[in-house]
Amino acid sequence: MNKALLALIVAPLFAVSATYAVADDTPTASAEMIKEYTEMCVNWAKDDDVSNTELNAYVLKCVNDELESEGYKKVSSVKI
């Protein structure tokens, strides 16, 4: 009885962990799309008076926000 109860408790935990172990099938954005978002975000940074020291972080976050909202994978860096 105890083994059956333990199995009922543990089985859902394995199912949840298996769900997270499945490969991420989010599409990767094209280089052209990333370039367009980068240019757009640089323009927004100018409008927001972002300093040069904060520019890269601002643009990277902006680009990743745009990519994520469109269902694409985030990038680790952008070329400004």
ABEGO torsion letter per residue (X at the ends): XAAAAAAAAAAAAAAAAAAAABBBABBBBBAAAAAAAAAAAAAAAAAAGBBAAAAAAAAAAAAAAAAAAAGBBBBABBBX
